Amino acid sequence: MVLTDTGLLIGDYQGVLIKYKEQVAYLLTLTILSYYIVCGPVFSCIAKIKVKLSTIKGLNSFAYLLLFFQVLFFAFNISTGSNTAGTDFQTGGFIRLLWLFLPVDYLFYIYYFVGRETKVNKIYLVNVIVFILSMLSRGWLGWTLVLLYAELCFFFCSHKSIKNKKKINYLILLCFFLIVAPLVFSLKVQLRADLYFSGIGGVVSTLSNIDYIQSYNNFIASFLSRIQQLSNVVFFYDHKQELYKFVSSEIVSNYAWEGLPQQTVAKLLGLAPGVDMHVFLYSHYISSSAEAVTTFQVGFISWFFLDTLSSVFYPLYVLIIIGLSLFLSKKIGGEKLCALTWIMIFLSVMCGWYNAYLVYLQALITFYFIIGLLTLITQEKAKGNHNG
């Protein structure tokens, strides 16, 4: 209603004029249907495929290894200013390549689901605390959605065995989240805006002079902007002819080139697939001289607007990466980890962030091999002790 009444877009494209106002209702219907189909029937059908759950015996060892990597990653980002929201990810020198092959944040998400037990141990809590501090120092906010979703999953999946005291603790945690969310958002904005200009003093000043009501409103607006896709889809539809020319002439790359593996292959073959679409949407249409490095969401259905070839191969590509991630999820953590894959599909695939989703897939593969190695070592030690 806001879009049709004002004729202006919201979210990332705040204030941009809508060219084809009469198509908004049609695009809204397509957007809602895409969410329902992909996150509903498609996900459920693929998730029904039976996969044998792997035996995991080295999870505690993995927890300490993850903590080690998290601390290193935290220290690296603090010292170099790398991986911070709104900054150039190329900073950090050669060492930054390590984190491209070792997606620490996504490994934590996997551990957060797989390692969750009825009684949470100390190493689990330490990993959670380090992760939160690391995210806050980099100005990211999306992690709050994942952890809140995770806690709701744990709550509803075990509600029959949860005592009243435990339920009260969950409610207190939820209320605490709602209270501190605006503060977290203000911290994120401060870090994104001018951490490198005003330093940590600027962050402290912002928090000490925070307008709580305004911060709360900004948080709600940012949350809604993050999960809504209609504005992004409408903008893409309005500029589809121009974007098609950019993609067909390889000035801008299509969805298939998103991700480290594809980019690596492109460089090895001497190919130049073009600028990433998310970066291009901001730099070309909004601001080409902004100091912050910002990317815009594309939206899942937007790629269908470009040409018939995309309409054929695009859904097949999406099915393949979702299928692979669900296979690994069921192999590693069963239904519990499938819940994480669902929220990753909701936040990444449905927003058109295929690079982010492929990093999650990479993390699943990395976790599978590391935990497999640790399990093998644990079993060999057990055999040695038994023989001894």
N, C-alpha and C positions, 0 to 999 in steps of 0.2 A: 504493500500500500504506500509506503514511504517513497519508493522509486516511482510508482505511477503518478502519485499526487504531485511530487516536486519535479519529476523529470530529470532528477539528478541521482548519480550513484552514491553509494556509501562505502564505508570500510576503507580499503587502500586507495580507492578511486573517489574519495570524498569530494563532492562538488562537480564532478565531471558530467557533462550533459549527455543524456541518453539519446542516441540517434533514432533507434527503432523502438519507440515507446510502446507500440502496439504488440510487440513480441515478448514483453516482459512476462506476462502470464504464461505464455507457451514455454518460455525458458525456465520459469519457476517449476512448472509441471515436470519438465525433463530432469531438472536437478533433483527434485524430490524422488522421482521414480528411479533415478540412477542410484541414489543412496539406498533406497529400499531393496532394489534388485541385487546390488553388489554386496551390501552388508547383511542382507537377509538370505534369500534363496541360494545365491551363488556361493556365499560363504558356508552356509549350512550343508549344501550338497558336497562341496569339496571336503569339508570337515568330517563328513560321515565315512570317508575312506578309511579303512582300518590300517593302522600302522603299529607295529610292535614297539612298545616303549623300551628304551634302552635302560640298562642297569647303570645307575649312577652311584659311585662309592667315593668319589673324590671331591664332593661338593664343598666340604669344609676347607680343604686345601685350596680350592678355587677361590673361596671367599678371601683368604689371605693374599692370594695372588692378585685378585681384583683390587683389594685395598692398596696394595703396592702400586699398581698401575694408576689408580685413581689419584693417589698422592703425587706421583710423578707428573701426571697430566695437569693436576691443580697447580703445582709449582711451575710447570712449563708455561701455562697460560698467564699466570700472575707475572712472571718475569718477562715475558715477551709481548703480552697484550694480544695474543693470538686466540682465535675461536670465540671472541667476544661478539655479542650481538651488535650489528651495525658497523663492523670493522672488516678490513681486508683479511681473508683467511690465508693469504699467501705469506703472512708474517711468520717469523719463527725459524727461518732458515731451513737447513736440511733436516733437522730433527723433527720438524712438523710432519714429514712423510711417514714417520713411525705411527702417528695417530691416524693416518689415513688407512693403514692396514690393521690397526688395532682400535676399533670403535668403542672406546671405554664407556661412554654414556649408554650406548645401546646394550653393551654387555651387562651393565648394571641393571637395566630394565629387565633383562632376561633372568638375572640372578634374583632380582626382587620378587619375581613370580615363582621361580623354581625353588628358591631357598627358603620361602616362607613356610614356617611351621607353626603349630599351635602355640608353642612357647618359643618366642623369638630370642635367639642367643645374642651375645655381646658383639661378636664380629659382624653379624648382620646389621645391628644398630649402628655400629661405627661406620660401616660402608654407606648406610643411608645418610648419616650426618655429613660425611665427607662429600657425598654426591650433592646434597642440597647446598652446602657452602660453595662448592665448585660452580654450580649453576647460578647462584646468586652473584658470585664474583664476576660472572660473564654476562649477566643481564638478561638471561633467558627466562621465559615464563611458561612455555608450553609443557614443561615437565610437571607442573602442578596438575594439569589435566590428567596426565598418565597416572600419577600417584593417587590422585583422588579416585579415579576410575578403579585402580587396583584395590584400594581399600574397600570400595563399595562391592567389588567382586568377592573379596574375602569375607565381607560381612554377610552378604546374602547367600553365599555358598555354604556357609557354616552356621546359619542363623539358628538351627535347631539345637546345636550344641553350645551356643554362646550363652553364658550366664548373664543375668541382669546387670551385674557390675561391669561386665565387658561391654555390654550394649551402651551403658552410660559413658564409658570411656570413648567409644566410637563417636557418640554424639558430642562429647566435649571436644574431641579432635576436629570434628566437622565445624563446630562453632568457632574454634580457634583459627581454622583455615579461613573462614569467612571474615573474621576480624582482621587478620594480618594480611589478607590478600591485597588490599589497597596499598599497604606499606611495601609489599614485595613488588607491586607494579611500579610504584614511585621509584624504588631502587633501580628497577630495570630501566625505566626511562632515563634516570640520571646517568647510569652507566652507559647507556646507548648514546646519549646526547653529548656529554662533555667530560667524561672521566679523564681523558688525556689532556684536557685543558685546565680543569680545576682540581684534579687529583682526588684523593680520598676525602679531602676536606669538603669538596663540593657535594659529595654523597652525604656526609654527616650533616652538612648545612641543610640539604633538601629534606632529610628525614626529621630534623629538629624543627623545621618550619612547615611541616606538611599540613595541607588543607585536607582533612580526613574525608569530608563529604565529597569534595571534588575528586579526590583520589579514588574514592569508591565508585563514583560515576564513570570515571575514566577506565577503571578496571572492568566494569560491566560492559562498557562500550567496546573495549579491546577484546573481551571474551567473545562477545557476539560477533564482532568483526572477524575473529579468528575462525569461528565455526560456520559462519554463513558463506555461501559460495555464489549466490545469485548475482551479486554485484560484479564479481570477477567474470562470471559466465557471460553476462550481458555485455561487458566491455569487450570481451574476446569476440563475441558475435557481431558487435558493431564494427569491429575492425578486421573481420575475417578475411576479406578480399586482400587487404594490404598485408596482413600477416601471412597469408598463403604465398604471396609473391616473395616475401622475405625468406620463408622456409624453403620454397622450391628453388630459389637461387642460392641456397646454403649460406645466406647471411645470418640466419637464425637456425639453430638446430632443432630437430623435433624430439619427441618424447624418447625415442629409441636410443638417443645419444646421452641421456642423463645417466650418470653413474660413473664411478671410477673405472670399472672394467672396460666399458665402451670407450671412455676417453683415452685409456691406456692403449687400447687396440688402434684407435684413430691416430695417435702419435707415432706408434710403431710402423703404421702403414703410410705415414705421411699425409693423412687426410685432415681436412679442416671442416668439420661439420657445422661450424658457425657458433654464434653467441648463444648461451643458454637462454631459453625463452623467459624464464623468471627474471633474470637480470635485464634482459632486453625490454620487457614491458615497462619497467621502472625508468631505465636510463633513456629510452627513446620517447616515451609518451609523457613522463612526469618530470624528470629532472636528469640532465646529463652532467651536471656539475655538483651534485650533492656530495658532501664529505663522507657521509655514512654509506656503507655498502648495503644496499637494500634490494630484496627480491620480492616479487609479487606472485601470489598464487594464480594458477591457471584455471583450475577446476577440472574435474574428471571428464565431463562431457564436452569440454571446449575443443578437444582435438578432433572430435567427430565433425566439426564444422569446416575443416580445411579441404578435404578431398575424399573421394570414394575409396582410395587406396588405404587411407588411414582408418576408415570405417571397417575395413576387412581385417587388417592386421592388428589394429590397436586393441580390440577386445581380446584377441588371442594372446597378445603380449601380456596384458593384464592378468589373464587367467593363468598363464605360465608362472609369473612371479608370485602370485597369490598361492598357487598350488605348491610351489617349492617351499615357500615359507610355512605353510600349514603342515606339509610333510615333516619338515624339520622340527616344528613346534610339537607335533604329536610324538615324534621320535625322542625328543629331549625331555619334555615336561608334560605330555599328555594334554588333557582338556584344560588344565590350569594355564599352560603356556599359550594355548589357542586363544584364550581370552585376551592376552597381550597382543597377539597378531591381529585380532579384530579391531582393537583401538588403534593400532598402527595403520590398518587399512582405512579406518574412518578419518584419521588425522593426516595421513600422507597420500594414499592413493586417491581418495575422494577429493582431495585438494589439488591433486596433480603434482605432488612433490615426489616424483619417482626416484630422484636421487636419494632422498631421505629414506624411502622404503627399501631401496637397494642396499643402503648402509645397514638397515635393520636385518635384511637377509644375509648380508656379509657377517654381521654379528652372530646370527644363528649358526652359520657355518663355523665361525671361529670358536664359539662356545662348544659346539659339538666335538670338534677336534681336541680342544684343550681338556674338556671334561673326560673325553675318551682316553686321553693319555694319562690323566691323573687317576682315572679308574683302573687302568692297567697297572700303573705303579702301585696303587693300593692293594690290588689283588696279588701282585707278585710279592709284596711285603708280607701279606697275610700267609701266603704259601711258605715263605721263608721262615716265618715265626712258627708255623705249624710243623714244618719239617725239623726245625731246631728243637 
